[in-house]
Structures are given as C-alpha cells and as structure tokens.
Amino acid sequence: MVKTKLTSRIIFITALVLVSLYIVYACFFFVMQRHFYFPGMHVHRNILANPPADCKRIWIECDGYKVESWFFRPQTAAADRTFPVIIMAHGNGEIIDFWSKRVQALRGLGIGVLLVEYPGYGRSGGEPSYESITKAFTRAYDMLITMPDVDAQRIIVFGFSLGGGAACALAEQRDVRVIILLSTFASLYDMALHYWLPPFIVLDPFDNAKVLKHFKGPSLILHAPDDTIIPFHQAEILAHTAQSGKLTVLRGGHNDQVKDWPLFWQTHISRFLLENGIITLK
C-alpha cells in the first residue's frame, strides 16, 4: 500500500513538472515568437546604402512609414511589348540586398523582378507581422501594375521559406497568375504543431495551404526531403491542397537547396513558366 502511494505520488509530481515545463515553453514562445519568425529585423544596412546601379529603388508608402523595394527591368524586353514581373519574398533572416545577385538570370528570361522588403527589416520602417507584411506587398503590387510596360495579367509571386507566407498573403488579396514556393510551410499553425506547440498561440498564421486551396492558377512547390527546419511533409500538404499544384523535389538542407541560382531559374522556373504560357521561347 505504501509503495503504491509512493509510486502514485512520484507519477503525479513528474506529470506536474512536465506540464509546468510545457506551459513555460509555450508561454516563452508566445512572448518571443516574432523574434523567432522575424530575426531579419535585426539585420540592418546603412540608410544611405545605394541599390544596384541597374535597378530602381521605390519606397512603398504604408501607414506612417515606408517600405523599400527594388525593381529590375528585364534585360531582353522589347520596347513595344509589356513584360511579366515576379514579386519576390525572401526568407526570415534575410533582407532584399541578399537577393539582388540571385535574381539576375530571371531578367535574361524577359522577366522583371520586384524585391519587396518586410516592414522593420533593413532600411524599412514599421514592424514585421502578418498584417504589415501583407499591406506592404499589396501596396507594392498596386504600384507595380500602374507601370505601363508591366503586364498586369502576368504577375508571378515567389516566396522562399517565410517568404512563402508573404507570397500567398499577396495572392489571397490580389490577382496573380502563378505562385512559386521554395522551402516553405503549409501554415504556421502546422509549424507550431511540429514543434509541439498549441496552434492557438500563433499570432501570424500565414495559412498558405488555405490560399492554395482557393487559388485557381498554377502553383509550383519546391522542397528537399532533407530540410530539417521546415519538414518536406509541409510541401506535400501544399501540393495536395493546391487546385493545380506541382511538387518538385530538390536536394540539400533548408538554406542550400539551390546551389546555382542561374541554373535554378533557367531550368525549374523557366520550364514551369513556359508550360503555363507566362513566357515564350525567343
């Protein structure tokens, strides 16, 4: 009898300690989650830093602050024709400066590129959140389609990692032709569950699967099975949920699935865009 009571007490105390530790873990995440999701807001560049010489810096007016964007025209655009544009959303630990060299091969395919910064990142004002990022990207889109040589019917959104959330948030609010997602998640609710956290504490859901479920255009999902940060299963959920989704398997970890960016654009991306009538062969 005494032994049974002692065992029961040990089990109770152990369970109480484990529950307490879990509550502390969940509370710590709840308080700190935007520092985890948006570490790039601590990456800054000199406010006077100049963008590449061949791009146009455009400041997007938000509510009381400005968000930076860099616009690259295609290298092969005909003077009398409009061209498609890909709106790029980078990873959570980056800023737009990191992507200016990566996207150059796209311009050779006759595609313009708009790099949009997140609020609170780099030289941009504001603070990052689902709402502020969505606002910045929708206002960038609205500015972009007013350009007379931009084909508003051929707007592509591309998101890497957290950028997939920004790309899908934009696609939910505005008309885009194609969604391309690299190493991204089904939703931050799913990611919370993956890390043993209750989804209801997530402040910025970025529900990409919900967007793809209703998106009628083609979507391309690229991911590597060896990704240890965002599991490959997330890509499978996205591909299964999408109305017209294609899953392409890459190799590498989360941040090195693309080792040769020109080759990546010229193979995976250009092939997909050709198949869907976004670009044509010269």
N, C-alpha and C positions, 0 to 999 in steps of 0.2 A: 504493500500500500504506500509506504513512504517513498519507495523507489519510483512508483508510478506518478506520485505527486511531484517528485523532483524532476522527472522527465517532462511532465506536462509544463512545469514552470520554466524549464530550460527552453522548450519549444516556444512558449509564449514570449519569453524575453527575446529570443532570437528573431521571432517574427516581428516583434515590436521594433527592434533595432533596424531590421531590414526595411520595414515600412517607413521608419523615420528617415533613414538614409535616402530612400527613394523620393520622399517628399522634399528633402533638402536638394537633391539632384534636380527634380522637376522645377522647384522654385528658383534655383540658381539659373537654369536655362531660361525660364520665363523672364527673369530680370535682364539677363545678358544676351538674349537671343539675337538682337540686332547687331551686337558686336561680333557674333559668330557668323551671321549671314552676310554682313557688310564690312568685312575687315578692310576693304579697299578705301573706306572713308578716311583711313589713317595714312593713305598714300597720297602725298601732295606734290605738286610741281609748282615752280615759280610762277606767280600770276602773270609775269611778263613773258613767259616762255612762248616762243613762236611755233605755230604748227608747220608741217612740211610746206615747202615753197609751192608745190603744185596742188594744194588744197585750199578750200575756203573755210575760214572759221566763222561759224554762225552761232550767236548766242540766242538761246530759246528763252523767251520770257515766261516765267511761271508766276506764282502768286508771291510777289515781293522779292524774288531772287531770279538769277539767271543760270541756265544750264548750258554748258559748252557742247558744241557739235562740230565735227569736221566733215566737209563734203568734198569728195573726189569725183570729178567727172571721168567718164570712160576715156581711154586713150584712143579708141577706134570709132568714136561716134561720128556719124555723118552729120554734116551741118544742117541738112534739111529734114532730119528724122528725129523723133523722140527716142529715148533710151530707158531701159529698166533700171531700177535702183534697188540695192539691197541695204536694208537698215540693220546695222549690226549692234548686238547687245553683248558685252563682254562678261567675263567671269567676275566673281565677287571680290577677288583680291587684286584686280587689275584696274587700270584707267585707260582711256582711249589712246593715249600715247603708245601703249604697248602693241596696238593693232595696226598702226599706220603702214608698217612694212609688210605685215602679213597679208593685207588685202590688195596689194598692188597688182597681182596676177589677175584678179577679177576685172580690173579696168581694161586689160588686154582682151577680155571676152566681150567687150562692149557694154559693160555694166557699170553704172555709177555706184558709189558707196557713201553711205551716211553713217558715221560713227557718232553715237549719242552717249553722252556721259550720264552717270547717275547723280542725282542731287546729293550734295555733300562729298562727292569724290573729286579729286584733282583740284581744278580751279573753280568748280561749280558751287553755287550756294545751295542752301536748303539742307535737308537731312534725308537719307535714304529710307524708303518704306514702300510697300506695295502701292499705296495711293500716289506718293510723289513720283515714283518711277513711271507709273502708268501715265500720269499727267505730262511728264517731260517727254515721253515717247509719242503720245498722241499729238502734242503741240508741235513736235518736230515733224511728224507725218503731215500735219495740216500745213506747215510751212513748205515742206518738200513738194507737195502736189500743186502748189501755186507756180512753181517754176515752169516756164513754157516748154522747155525741151525735155522735161521728165514725163514719162508715160505713166499716168496715174493708174492705168489698168495692169501694169506690170511691176507692182511693188512687192518685194520679197522681204521677209523678216528672217533673220538668222540669230540664234542665241546659243552661246556656249555656257554650260553649267548654270549658274543662277541666271545668266542672260536668257536662258530658255523661258524663264518666268516673265521677263520683260517683253520678249518677243511675242509670247502667247497673250499677255495682257493687252498689247497693242492690237493683235489680230482680233481680239474679242471686241474692241472698241471701234476699229476702222477696217475698211475693205483692203485686204491684202490678197495677193494671188497665190503665194506659196509660203509655207512655214518650214524652216530648216532648223533642226535642233541637234546640237552636238553635246554629248555627255551631260544630259540634263535629267530632270526628275519628273515623275508623274504629278506630284504636288508636294508642298512642304508638309502637308498633313501626313502623307506617306513616309516622308523622310523622318518625321517625328516618331512614327511608329517603328521605323527601322532602328532608331536609337533608343527605343524603349521609353518614349515619352508620350503623354496623352495629347492627341491632336488638338483638343480644345484650347490649349495654351498658346497655340501658334498665332502670332499677330499678323503675319504676312503670308497668306496661304499659297499664292501663286499656283492656282489649280490648273496646270497645263492639260491634264487629261480631260477635264471638263471642257476646255476650249476646243481641243481636237475633236471631241465627240460631236460638236456642233459645226465645226469648220468644214465647209463643202469643197474647198480646194485641195490640191495635193500637198502632202507633208512628207518630209524626209527626216528620219530619226537615225542618227549615227552614234554608236556607242561601242565600248570594248568590254568584253566579259571580265577582264582583269581590273576594272575600275573598282578601287577599294573605298572611294569616297561616296559616289553615287552608284549603287548596285545596278548591274546590267538588267535586272528584273524590272527596273523602272522604265527602261526603254521598251521592254516587251509590253508593259502595260500601255504605254503611249501608242505603240504600233497597233496593238489590238483594239484600242479605243477609237483611234482615228478613222474617219469615214473613208479616207483614201490615203492610208499611211504605208510607207515603205521603210523597212528596217535594214540598215547596212551595218555589218559587223566590222569593227576596226580592231587594231591590236595596240596594246600598251596600257598604261595606267590612266588616271583621270586627266593629268596635265600633259601627257606626251603621246596621245593617240594620233596626233598629226605631227609628223616629224619633218615633212616637206610641204609647206603651205602652197606654193605654186602648183605642185603635183596634185594636192588635195582639191584645189579649186578646178583644175583642168580635167580631173577625172570624175570623182564622185559628184561634184556640184554641177559642172557644165553638162555632164551626161543627163542628170536629172532635169535640169532646166531645158535642155534640148527636147527631151521626151515630152515635156509638158508645154512646149511652144512658147517658152519665155524668151529664149534666144534662138538664133538661127546660125547655121554654118555660113561662113563668109565664102 
